[in-house]
Each structure stands twice: as C-alpha cells, then as structure tokens.
Amino acid sequence: RRPRRAKRRRLSCCMKAIREDVLHRAFTDMWNKLYTNQGTVLEPLLKALTGLAANQPDTEEMEQLDREINSLSEQSRILNQVMMKGYMDSALFMEKNNLLAHRLTECRRKKTLLARKQKRTKEIVGTEQLIGLLKKEGYQREFNEELFDLTVKEIRISLTHEITFCLHNGLSLTEEEGGDADAVAYTNRV
C-alpha cells in the first residue's frame, strides 16, 4: 500500500502586497516629519525619559535583589521540607510561609521596576542617536537605505495599509500608504 499523502491546504493572505517604492516614500515622509518636529516630539521625549531614569539604581541593587530572591526561595523550600516531615506545627508553617511569600513578591516587584528603568536607558541612548542622525542628515528628498537601516528596527503593515515604522529607540510611527499628498499638505502647513 502506498502511504497517504497529506492534503495540502491553501493558505491565502487577504492583504495585498505593498510596493517597495511606497515603503520608501512612507519612510522618507516619516523622516521629514520627525526632522521638522524634532523639537516638539523627540526633545521632550528625551527629557521625560532622562527624568524617569535619573534615579536609576546601580546593577549592584539588582544583584542584591537576585541574591535575596534566591535566599528566600531556598528558605521556602526548606520550610516546606520541614513541614512535610512533620517537624513543624501547621499554624507556625502558615505564618512563616506567608511572610516568606510576601517578602519574595516584594523583591520580585522591585526587580521588575529596576529592569524597566534599565530599559529606559536604552531608549534614551536610541533617542539621542536619532536626534543626532536627524541633525546630521537633515531633510531627505529621496529614500536613503543607510538612514533607514540606522533608524528602523521593524515595519508593520495593518489591514488598512497603515505602515508603522518601529524605530530603534522604541518609538512606533505610522504613515498611511500613499500618504504623499498628506505629507505635502502637512509640510505646507508647517
């Protein structure tokens, strides 16, 4: 007997392809909007990020929290073993276990907050680099691939053909497909 062949499924995509020149134009429009509005968009963003990260603790504090989390986890494990062997009263076990669980939760919460602050530092560096690029490169008349690579981390396209550029500094900026007329009108207003 011959083995059965698996039925092939046809997968269809409801989205139409977006031409490369449309992406290039959308990037150029987005770049020029950023260039003309960097004082309104990027500089306040940089100031806010810097303010949030001003009190950023050392990595020493993160390491201390890691040690404390490990210690509390080990204490909890030992406490459970003692209880299972019957060497501890259940009321005392519950009291000690709740105390350990509370301290462990608090340490994990602090560690999460520290990790978020460290992420902001990357966003600050990325925003400073973007501002530097904007000042160096200026207004763009045509697509610049090197500039694109230095600026864009990812592109997302919605079902309504909105093109979202996810930048290396964490910003996501959206342009509409065929937004040339919109970009010209916007530039004329400025």
N, C-alpha and C positions, 0 to 999 in steps of 0.2 A: 504494500500500500504506500501510496505517496503521502507525505505529510501535507497537512492542510496549510494553505497559505493564509496568512492573516489578511483580513480585509483592510484595504487602505482607506483611510479616512481623508476626505478632502477638507483641508483647513482653508478657510477663506478669511481674508482680512477685510474689514469693512472700510478701512482707511485707504485713501488714495495716497500715492507717493508724493512727496514734496520735492520739487526740483532743487538741485544744489544751488542754482543761482538765486532762488527765493531765500534759502537759508543764508547765503552770503549777504544778500541785501538786508535781511532782517537783522543780522549781526551788525552790519555797518550802521543801520538805523539806531539800534540799541546803543552801540558805542558812542555815536554822536549825541544821543540824548544824555548819556552819562557824562560825556565831556562838557556839554553846555550846562549841566545841572549838578556838577560835582560838589559845588559849594552848598547846594540845597540838600543833596542826598548823601553823598559819601562822607563829607567832613563832619556833619552832625552824627552820622552813624559811628564814625571813628571815635569821636568824642564820647559818645554814650558807651561804647564797648570798653574804651580806656577807663572810664569811670567805674564800670562794673568790675573790671579786673584789677583795679588799683589796690584792693586789699587782698590780692591773691596770695594764699599761703605757700610756703615752701613745699617742695616734694617731701621734705622731712615729715611734715604733718601727715601727708598721705601714707608714708611708710609706717608711721606710728599707728595710724588707724588700721592698716593691714595687720600689724603685729597684734593689736588689741582684738581685732576680729578673730584672728587665728586662736588667740588665747581663750577668748570667750567660747568659741566653738569647741575647743578641747575640754574646757570646764563642763560644758553642757554634755558632751559625750561621756565624760567620767561620771557626772551626776546621774545620767541615765543608767549606766552600768551598775552603780551602787544601788539604785532603786530596784533594778531588775533582780539583783541578788538578795534583796530583802533586808539590806543593812540600814535602810532609812525609812522613817515614817512618811506616809503619803502626803500629809499636810505640810511637812517641812520640805519635801521634794517639790511640791507645787509652788511654795513660796520662793524657794531658791531658783527653780526653773523659770518662773515668771520674771524674776529680777534679771537673770541672765538674758532671757529673750528680749526684755526691754532695752538693756544695755547694747545688745547685739544690733537691734533695729536702729537705735540711735547712732551707733558707729557707722552702719551702712548708709544711713541718710546723710551723715556728714561727708562720707567718702563720695557719694553721688554729687553733692554740691561742689566739692572740690574738683571733681572731674569736669563738671560744667564750666567752672571758672577757667580751667586749663584749656578747654575747647575755645573759649572766648579769646585766649591769647593767639591761637592760630587764626581766628577771624580777624583780629587786629592786624597781624602781620600781612594777611592776604589783602586787607583793605588798604593798608599803607602801600603795598606793592601796586595795587590797582590805581591808586591816586598818582603814584609816580609814573606809571605807564601812560595814564591819561595826559599828564603834563608833558611828558617826553614826546609822545606820538601825536597828540593834538587831534584835530578834526580829520576824519577819514573820508575821502571821496570814493574810494573803492575798497573792496574786500582785501584784508591783509591776513594771510594764513598764519604767519608767525604770531601776530597780535591775538588772533583767535585762539591759538594753542596756549598762549600765556594767560588768557583770560577765562576761557570756558572749560569747565570740568565735564559738563553733560548737557545734552539737549533733550528736551521732552516736547512731544507734539500731541496736542489734545485732539479729540474727535472733531472739534470745531476749527481745527487747523491753527490754533494759537501755538506759537513757538516760544517755549520757555528755555532761556539760557540759564543754567545753574553755574554760577561763577565760582572760582577757586576760593573766594573769601566767604562763601556761604550764601550770598545773595542769589535770588532767583528773579529774573526779569523777563517779562512776557511781551512778545511782539505778535501782531497778527500777520498771517500770510497775506502778502500783497499790501503791506502797510506803507508802501511808498508814499501814497497821497497823504496819509495820515502824518507821516514823518515830515513831509514838506510843509504841511499846514502847521504842524507843531513848531517847526523851526521858524516859520514866518511869524508866528505869534511871539516868539522869544525875541 
